[in-house]
């Protein structure tokens, strides 16, 4: 029974998916923050130009 538990890799798969999800979320949040601040500046400049 102990050998069966030692060879079981289901928990390892879940941990790998959790790490991949965390990395993807960090990349997405960073990209949104970067694009969000730049988009805000662009819309402000366009609004100022129109007026």
N, CA, C and O atoms as a Tripos MOL2 file, in Angstrom:
@<TRIPOS>MOLECULE
protein
  204   203    51     0     0
PROTEIN
NO_CHARGES

@<TRIPOS>ATOM
      1 N           0.8380   -1.1940    0.0000 N.3       1 UNK1
      2 CA          0.0000    0.0000    0.0000 C.3       1 UNK1
      3 C           0.8830    1.2580    0.0000 C.2       1 UNK1
      4 O           0.5850    2.2200   -0.7070 O.2       1 UNK1
      5 N           1.9530    1.2530    0.7800 N.am      2 UNK2
      6 CA          2.8480    2.4100    0.8320 C.3       2 UNK2
      7 C           3.5220    2.6250   -0.5220 C.2       2 UNK2
      8 O           3.7150    3.7660   -0.9410 O.2       2 UNK2
      9 N           3.8770    1.5520   -1.1990 N.am      3 UNK3
     10 CA          4.4870    1.6510   -2.5230 C.3       3 UNK3
     11 C           3.4960    2.2320   -3.5290 C.2       3 UNK3
     12 O           3.8790    3.0120   -4.4010 O.2       3 UNK3
     13 N           2.2440    1.8600   -3.4120 N.am      4 UNK4
     14 CA          1.2010    2.3880   -4.3000 C.3       4 UNK4
     15 C           1.0460    3.9000   -4.0920 C.2       4 UNK4
     16 O           0.9280    4.6490   -5.0620 O.2       4 UNK4
     17 N           1.0470    4.3390   -2.8610 N.am      5 UNK5
     18 CA          0.9380    5.7700   -2.5820 C.3       5 UNK5
     19 C           2.1700    6.5230   -3.0750 C.2       5 UNK5
     20 O           2.0550    7.6590   -3.5350 O.2       5 UNK5
     21 N           3.3380    5.9080   -2.9830 N.am      6 UNK6
     22 CA          4.5790    6.5570   -3.4120 C.3       6 UNK6
     23 C           4.5810    6.7800   -4.9260 C.2       6 UNK6
     24 O           5.0920    7.7920   -5.4050 O.2       6 UNK6
     25 N           4.0070    5.8290   -5.6810 N.am      7 UNK7
     26 CA          3.9940    5.9210   -7.1340 C.3       7 UNK7
     27 C           2.8210    6.7420   -7.6700 C.2       7 UNK7
     28 O           2.8110    7.0890   -8.8510 O.2       7 UNK7
     29 N           1.8600    7.0530   -6.8510 N.am      8 UNK8
     30 CA          0.6820    7.8160   -7.2850 C.3       8 UNK8
     31 C           1.0980    9.2510   -7.5980 C.2       8 UNK8
     32 O           1.6760    9.9320   -6.7510 O.2       8 UNK8
     33 N           0.8040    9.7060   -8.8060 N.am      9 UNK9
     34 CA          1.2340   11.0310   -9.2420 C.3       9 UNK9
     35 C           0.0550   11.9850   -9.4610 C.2       9 UNK9
     36 O           0.2450   13.0390  -10.0690 O.2       9 UNK9
     37 N          -1.1380   11.6610   -8.9970 N.am     10 UNK10
     38 CA         -2.2900   12.5400   -9.1920 C.3      10 UNK10
     39 C          -2.1010   13.8700   -8.4970 C.2      10 UNK10
     40 O          -2.4260   14.9120   -9.0670 O.2      10 UNK10
     41 N          -1.5950   13.8650   -7.3030 N.am     11 UNK11
     42 CA         -1.3640   15.1080   -6.5760 C.3      11 UNK11
     43 C          -0.3180   15.9800   -7.2450 C.2      11 UNK11
     44 O          -0.4130   17.2070   -7.2140 O.2      11 UNK11
     45 N           0.6700   15.3570   -7.8440 N.am     12 UNK12
     46 CA          1.7160   16.0930   -8.5440 C.3      12 UNK12
     47 C           1.1300   16.8130   -9.7540 C.2      12 UNK12
     48 O           1.5100   17.9510  -10.0290 O.2      12 UNK12
     49 N           0.2210   16.1830  -10.4750 N.am     13 UNK13
     50 CA         -0.4180   16.8210  -11.6260 C.3      13 UNK13
     51 C          -1.1970   18.0500  -11.1960 C.2      13 UNK13
     52 O          -1.1420   19.0840  -11.8620 O.2      13 UNK13
     53 N          -1.9050   17.9510  -10.1130 N.am     14 UNK14
     54 CA         -2.6970   19.0810   -9.6150 C.3      14 UNK14
     55 C          -1.7880   20.2380   -9.2250 C.2      14 UNK14
     56 O          -2.1050   21.3950   -9.5020 O.2      14 UNK14
     57 N          -0.6800   19.9430   -8.5940 N.am     15 UNK15
     58 CA          0.2640   20.9930   -8.2010 C.3      15 UNK15
     59 C           0.8620   21.6700   -9.4350 C.2      15 UNK15
     60 O           1.0350   22.8880   -9.4440 O.2      15 UNK15
     61 N           1.1750   20.9010  -10.4650 N.am     16 UNK16
     62 CA          1.7280   21.4790  -11.6940 C.3      16 UNK16
     63 C           0.7110   22.3880  -12.3670 C.2      16 UNK16
     64 O           1.0690   23.4650  -12.8440 O.2      16 UNK16
     65 N          -0.5400   21.9760  -12.4130 N.am     17 UNK17
     66 CA         -1.5840   22.8190  -12.9960 C.3      17 UNK17
     67 C          -1.7740   24.0980  -12.1860 C.2      17 UNK17
     68 O          -2.0080   25.1630  -12.7560 O.2      17 UNK17
     69 N          -1.6780   24.0020  -10.8880 N.am     18 UNK18
     70 CA         -1.8250   25.1870  -10.0400 C.3      18 UNK18
     71 C          -0.6920   26.1820  -10.2850 C.2      18 UNK18
     72 O          -0.9250   27.3900  -10.3280 O.2      18 UNK18
     73 N           0.5290   25.6810  -10.4450 N.am     19 UNK19
     74 CA          1.6630   26.5670  -10.7280 C.3      19 UNK19
     75 C           1.5000   27.2120  -12.1000 C.2      19 UNK19
     76 O           1.7400   28.4100  -12.2510 O.2      19 UNK19
     77 N           1.0980   26.4390  -13.0950 N.am     20 UNK20
     78 CA          0.8890   26.9980  -14.4330 C.3      20 UNK20
     79 C          -0.2110   28.0530  -14.4160 C.2      20 UNK20
     80 O          -0.0770   29.0890  -15.0670 O.2      20 UNK20
     81 N          -1.2800   27.8110  -13.6920 N.am     21 UNK21
     82 CA         -2.3670   28.7710  -13.5880 C.3      21 UNK21
     83 C          -1.8960   30.0510  -12.9210 C.2      21 UNK21
     84 O          -2.2600   31.1430  -13.3570 O.2      21 UNK21
     85 N          -1.1020   29.9360  -11.8850 N.am     22 UNK22
     86 CA         -0.5790   31.1200  -11.1970 C.3      22 UNK22
     87 C           0.3040   31.9430  -12.1160 C.2      22 UNK22
     88 O           0.2090   33.1700  -12.1240 O.2      22 UNK22
     89 N           1.1590   31.2950  -12.8850 N.am     23 UNK23
     90 CA          2.0380   32.0160  -13.8170 C.3      23 UNK23
     91 C           1.2110   32.7140  -14.8930 C.2      23 UNK23
     92 O           1.4820   33.8670  -15.2300 O.2      23 UNK23
     93 N           0.2160   32.0360  -15.4280 N.am     24 UNK24
     94 CA         -0.6390   32.6340  -16.4510 C.3      24 UNK24
     95 C          -1.3880   33.8280  -15.8860 C.2      24 UNK24
     96 O          -1.5060   34.8520  -16.5580 O.2      24 UNK24
     97 N          -1.8930   33.7190  -14.6760 N.am     25 UNK25
     98 CA         -2.6150   34.8370  -14.0610 C.3      25 UNK25
     99 C          -1.6980   36.0340  -13.8440 C.2      25 UNK25
    100 O          -2.1100   37.1740  -14.0600 O.2      25 UNK25
    101 N          -0.4740   35.7950  -13.4240 N.am     26 UNK26
    102 CA          0.4790   36.8980  -13.2240 C.3      26 UNK26
    103 C           0.7560   37.5990  -14.5520 C.2      26 UNK26
    104 O           0.8080   38.8280  -14.6060 O.2      26 UNK26
    105 N           0.9320   36.8320  -15.6140 N.am     27 UNK27
    106 CA          1.1870   37.4250  -16.9300 C.3      27 UNK27
    107 C          -0.0200   38.2220  -17.4050 C.2      27 UNK27
    108 O           0.1350   39.3290  -17.9210 O.2      27 UNK27
    109 N          -1.2110   37.6760  -17.2370 N.am     28 UNK28
    110 CA         -2.4240   38.3640  -17.6900 C.3      28 UNK28
    111 C          -2.6400   39.6560  -16.9070 C.2      28 UNK28
    112 O          -2.9390   40.6930  -17.4990 O.2      28 UNK28
    113 N          -2.4940   39.6050  -15.6010 N.am     29 UNK29
    114 CA         -2.6910   40.8020  -14.7810 C.3      29 UNK29
    115 C          -1.6500   41.8670  -15.1260 C.2      29 UNK29
    116 O          -1.9810   43.0490  -15.2200 O.2      29 UNK29
    117 N          -0.4150   41.4640  -15.3120 N.am     30 UNK30
    118 CA          0.6300   42.4190  -15.6850 C.3      30 UNK30
    119 C           0.3520   43.0610  -17.0300 C.2      30 UNK30
    120 O           0.5430   44.2650  -17.1960 O.2      30 UNK30
    121 N          -0.0940   42.2720  -17.9860 N.am     31 UNK31
    122 CA         -0.4130   42.8000  -19.3130 C.3      31 UNK31
    123 C          -1.5880   43.7600  -19.2560 C.2      31 UNK31
    124 O          -1.5600   44.8130  -19.8940 O.2      31 UNK31
    125 N          -2.6050   43.4160  -18.5090 N.am     32 UNK32
    126 CA         -3.7790   44.2880  -18.3850 C.3      32 UNK32
    127 C          -3.3990   45.6060  -17.7210 C.2      32 UNK32
    128 O          -3.8670   46.6660  -18.1370 O.2      32 UNK32
    129 N          -2.5690   45.5510  -16.7080 N.am     33 UNK33
    130 CA         -2.1440   46.7920  -16.0440 C.3      33 UNK33
    131 C          -1.3320   47.6600  -16.9990 C.2      33 UNK33
    132 O          -1.5110   48.8780  -17.0260 O.2      33 UNK33
    133 N          -0.4470   47.0550  -17.7770 N.am     34 UNK34
    134 CA          0.3790   47.7960  -18.7190 C.3      34 UNK34
    135 C          -0.4740   48.4120  -19.8190 C.2      34 UNK34
    136 O          -0.3470   49.6010  -20.1120 O.2      34 UNK34
    137 N          -1.3320   47.6210  -20.4210 N.am     35 UNK35
    138 CA         -2.1890   48.1170  -21.4910 C.3      35 UNK35
    139 C          -3.2090   49.1080  -20.9450 C.2      35 UNK35
    140 O          -3.5340   50.0880  -21.6140 O.2      35 UNK35
    141 N          -3.7120   48.8690  -19.7520 N.am     36 UNK36
    142 CA         -4.7100   49.7560  -19.1630 C.3      36 UNK36
    143 C          -4.1870   51.1610  -18.9590 C.2      36 UNK36
    144 O          -4.8820   52.1260  -19.2790 O.2      36 UNK36
    145 N          -2.9860   51.3010  -18.4380 N.am     37 UNK37
    146 CA         -2.4390   52.6370  -18.2090 C.3      37 UNK37
    147 C          -2.1260   53.3290  -19.5250 C.2      37 UNK37
    148 O          -2.3580   54.5300  -19.6590 O.2      37 UNK37
    149 N          -1.6040   52.5970  -20.4950 N.am     38 UNK38
    150 CA         -1.3180   53.1820  -21.8020 C.3      38 UNK38
    151 C          -2.6090   53.5510  -22.5320 C.2      38 UNK38
    152 O          -2.6670   54.5980  -23.1760 O.2      38 UNK38
    153 N          -3.6240   52.7310  -22.4470 N.am     39 UNK39
    154 CA         -4.9010   53.0270  -23.1000 C.3      39 UNK39
    155 C          -5.5370   54.2630  -22.4850 C.2      39 UNK39
    156 O          -6.1300   55.0730  -23.1970 O.2      39 UNK39
    157 N          -5.4230   54.4160  -21.1880 N.am     40 UNK40
    158 CA         -5.9670   55.5910  -20.5160 C.3      40 UNK40
    159 C          -5.2970   56.8610  -21.0430 C.2      40 UNK40
    160 O          -5.9740   57.8580  -21.2920 O.2      40 UNK40
    161 N          -3.9940   56.8310  -21.2110 N.am     41 UNK41
    162 CA         -3.2740   57.9830  -21.7510 C.3      41 UNK41
    163 C          -3.6990   58.2880  -23.1820 C.2      41 UNK41
    164 O          -3.8780   59.4510  -23.5410 O.2      41 UNK41
    165 N          -3.8610   57.2630  -23.9920 N.am     42 UNK42
    166 CA         -4.2650   57.4620  -25.3930 C.3      42 UNK42
    167 C          -5.6490   58.0810  -25.4580 C.2      42 UNK42
    168 O          -5.8570   59.0240  -26.2220 O.2      42 UNK42
    169 N          -6.5990   57.5820  -24.6830 N.am     43 UNK43
    170 CA         -7.9530   58.1170  -24.7140 C.3      43 UNK43
    171 C          -7.9720   59.5650  -24.1830 C.2      43 UNK43
    172 O          -8.7350   60.3940  -24.6790 O.2      43 UNK43
    173 N          -7.1600   59.8580  -23.2070 N.am     44 UNK44
    174 CA         -7.0800   61.2320  -22.6970 C.3      44 UNK44
    175 C          -6.5370   62.1690  -23.7710 C.2      44 UNK44
    176 O          -7.0540   63.2720  -23.9460 O.2      44 UNK44
    177 N          -5.5050   61.7450  -24.4890 N.am     45 UNK45
    178 CA         -4.9370   62.5760  -25.5600 C.3      45 UNK45
    179 C          -5.9440   62.7790  -26.6900 C.2      45 UNK45
    180 O          -6.0600   63.8810  -27.2250 O.2      45 UNK45
    181 N          -6.6620   61.7380  -27.0510 N.am     46 UNK46
    182 CA         -7.6690   61.8590  -28.1120 C.3      46 UNK46
    183 C          -8.7890   62.7920  -27.6730 C.2      46 UNK46
    184 O          -9.2420   63.6310  -28.4520 O.2      46 UNK46
    185 N          -9.2320   62.6490  -26.4400 N.am     47 UNK47
    186 CA        -10.2700   63.5320  -25.9220 C.3      47 UNK47
    187 C          -9.8380   64.9810  -25.8940 C.2      47 UNK47
    188 O         -10.6260   65.8750  -26.2050 O.2      47 UNK47
    189 N          -8.5960   65.2210  -25.5240 N.am     48 UNK48
    190 CA         -8.0820   66.5910  -25.4930 C.3      48 UNK48
    191 C          -7.9620   67.1680  -26.9000 C.2      48 UNK48
    192 O          -8.2090   68.3550  -27.1100 O.2      48 UNK48
    193 N          -7.5890   66.3400  -27.8500 N.am     49 UNK49
    194 CA         -7.4470   66.7870  -29.2330 C.3      49 UNK49
    195 C          -8.7950   67.1240  -29.8410 C.2      49 UNK49
    196 O          -8.9080   68.0950  -30.5890 O.2      49 UNK49
    197 N          -9.8180   66.3430  -29.5350 N.am     50 UNK50
    198 CA        -11.1480   66.5850  -30.0800 C.3      50 UNK50
    199 C         -11.7220   67.8910  -29.5620 C.2      50 UNK50
    200 O         -12.3860   68.6130  -30.3060 O.2      50 UNK50
    201 N         -11.4800   68.2000  -28.3130 N.am     51 UNK51
    202 CA        -12.0230   69.4370  -27.7400 C.3      51 UNK51
    203 C         -11.2100   70.5790  -28.2800 C.2      51 UNK51
    204 O         -11.4700   71.7350  -27.9460 O.2      51 UNK51
@<TRIPOS>BOND
     1     1     2 1
     2     2     3 1
     3     3     4 2
     4     3     5 am
     5     5     6 1
     6     6     7 1
     7     7     8 2
     8     7     9 am
     9     9    10 1
    10    10    11 1
    11    11    12 2
    12    11    13 am
    13    13    14 1
    14    14    15 1
    15    15    16 2
    16    15    17 am
    17    17    18 1
    18    18    19 1
    19    19    20 2
    20    19    21 am
    21    21    22 1
    22    22    23 1
    23    23    24 2
    24    23    25 am
    25    25    26 1
    26    26    27 1
    27    27    28 2
    28    27    29 am
    29    29    30 1
    30    30    31 1
    31    31    32 2
    32    31    33 am
    33    33    34 1
    34    34    35 1
    35    35    36 2
    36    35    37 am
    37    37    38 1
    38    38    39 1
    39    39    40 2
    40    39    41 am
    41    41    42 1
    42    42    43 1
    43    43    44 2
    44    43    45 am
    45    45    46 1
    46    46    47 1
    47    47    48 2
    48    47    49 am
    49    49    50 1
    50    50    51 1
    51    51    52 2
    52    51    53 am
    53    53    54 1
    54    54    55 1
    55    55    56 2
    56    55    57 am
    57    57    58 1
    58    58    59 1
    59    59    60 2
    60    59    61 am
    61    61    62 1
    62    62    63 1
    63    63    64 2
    64    63    65 am
    65    65    66 1
    66    66    67 1
    67    67    68 2
    68    67    69 am
    69    69    70 1
    70    70    71 1
    71    71    72 2
    72    71    73 am
    73    73    74 1
    74    74    75 1
    75    75    76 2
    76    75    77 am
    77    77    78 1
    78    78    79 1
    79    79    80 2
    80    79    81 am
    81    81    82 1
    82    82    83 1
    83    83    84 2
    84    83    85 am
    85    85    86 1
    86    86    87 1
    87    87    88 2
    88    87    89 am
    89    89    90 1
    90    90    91 1
    91    91    92 2
    92    91    93 am
    93    93    94 1
    94    94    95 1
    95    95    96 2
    96    95    97 am
    97    97    98 1
    98    98    99 1
    99    99   100 2
   100    99   101 am
   101   101   102 1
   102   102   103 1
   103   103   104 2
   104   103   105 am
   105   105   106 1
   106   106   107 1
   107   107   108 2
   108   107   109 am
   109   109   110 1
   110   110   111 1
   111   111   112 2
   112   111   113 am
   113   113   114 1
   114   114   115 1
   115   115   116 2
   116   115   117 am
   117   117   118 1
   118   118   119 1
   119   119   120 2
   120   119   121 am
   121   121   122 1
   122   122   123 1
   123   123   124 2
   124   123   125 am
   125   125   126 1
   126   126   127 1
   127   127   128 2
   128   127   129 am
   129   129   130 1
   130   130   131 1
   131   131   132 2
   132   131   133 am
   133   133   134 1
   134   134   135 1
   135   135   136 2
   136   135   137 am
   137   137   138 1
   138   138   139 1
   139   139   140 2
   140   139   141 am
   141   141   142 1
   142   142   143 1
   143   143   144 2
   144   143   145 am
   145   145   146 1
   146   146   147 1
   147   147   148 2
   148   147   149 am
   149   149   150 1
   150   150   151 1
   151   151   152 2
   152   151   153 am
   153   153   154 1
   154   154   155 1
   155   155   156 2
   156   155   157 am
   157   157   158 1
   158   158   159 1
   159   159   160 2
   160   159   161 am
   161   161   162 1
   162   162   163 1
   163   163   164 2
   164   163   165 am
   165   165   166 1
   166   166   167 1
   167   167   168 2
   168   167   169 am
   169   169   170 1
   170   170   171 1
   171   171   172 2
   172   171   173 am
   173   173   174 1
   174   174   175 1
   175   175   176 2
   176   175   177 am
   177   177   178 1
   178   178   179 1
   179   179   180 2
   180   179   181 am
   181   181   182 1
   182   182   183 1
   183   183   184 2
   184   183   185 am
   185   185   186 1
   186   186   187 1
   187   187   188 2
   188   187   189 am
   189   189   190 1
   190   190   191 1
   191   191   192 2
   192   191   193 am
   193   193   194 1
   194   194   195 1
   195   195   196 2
   196   195   197 am
   197   197   198 1
   198   198   199 1
   199   199   200 2
   200   199   201 am
   201   201   202 1
   202   202   203 1
   203   203   204 2
@<TRIPOS>SUBSTRUCTURE
     1 UNK1         2 RESIDUE 1 A UNK
     2 UNK2         6 RESIDUE 1 A UNK
     3 UNK3        10 RESIDUE 1 A UNK
     4 UNK4        14 RESIDUE 1 A UNK
     5 UNK5        18 RESIDUE 1 A UNK
     6 UNK6        22 RESIDUE 1 A UNK
     7 UNK7        26 RESIDUE 1 A UNK
     8 UNK8        30 RESIDUE 1 A UNK
     9 UNK9        34 RESIDUE 1 A UNK
    10 UNK10       38 RESIDUE 1 A UNK
    11 UNK11       42 RESIDUE 1 A UNK
    12 UNK12       46 RESIDUE 1 A UNK
    13 UNK13       50 RESIDUE 1 A UNK
    14 UNK14       54 RESIDUE 1 A UNK
    15 UNK15       58 RESIDUE 1 A UNK
    16 UNK16       62 RESIDUE 1 A UNK
    17 UNK17       66 RESIDUE 1 A UNK
    18 UNK18       70 RESIDUE 1 A UNK
    19 UNK19       74 RESIDUE 1 A UNK
    20 UNK20       78 RESIDUE 1 A UNK
    21 UNK21       82 RESIDUE 1 A UNK
    22 UNK22       86 RESIDUE 1 A UNK
    23 UNK23       90 RESIDUE 1 A UNK
    24 UNK24       94 RESIDUE 1 A UNK
    25 UNK25       98 RESIDUE 1 A UNK
    26 UNK26      102 RESIDUE 1 A UNK
    27 UNK27      106 RESIDUE 1 A UNK
    28 UNK28      110 RESIDUE 1 A UNK
    29 UNK29      114 RESIDUE 1 A UNK
    30 UNK30      118 RESIDUE 1 A UNK
    31 UNK31      122 RESIDUE 1 A UNK
    32 UNK32      126 RESIDUE 1 A UNK
    33 UNK33      130 RESIDUE 1 A UNK
    34 UNK34      134 RESIDUE 1 A UNK
    35 UNK35      138 RESIDUE 1 A UNK
    36 UNK36      142 RESIDUE 1 A UNK
    37 UNK37      146 RESIDUE 1 A UNK
    38 UNK38      150 RESIDUE 1 A UNK
    39 UNK39      154 RESIDUE 1 A UNK
    40 UNK40      158 RESIDUE 1 A UNK
    41 UNK41      162 RESIDUE 1 A UNK
    42 UNK42      166 RESIDUE 1 A UNK
    43 UNK43      170 RESIDUE 1 A UNK
    44 UNK44      174 RESIDUE 1 A UNK
    45 UNK45      178 RESIDUE 1 A UNK
    46 UNK46      182 RESIDUE 1 A UNK
    47 UNK47      186 RESIDUE 1 A UNK
    48 UNK48      190 RESIDUE 1 A UNK
    49 UNK49      194 RESIDUE 1 A UNK
    50 UNK50      198 RESIDUE 1 A UNK
    51 UNK51      202 RESIDUE 1 A UNK
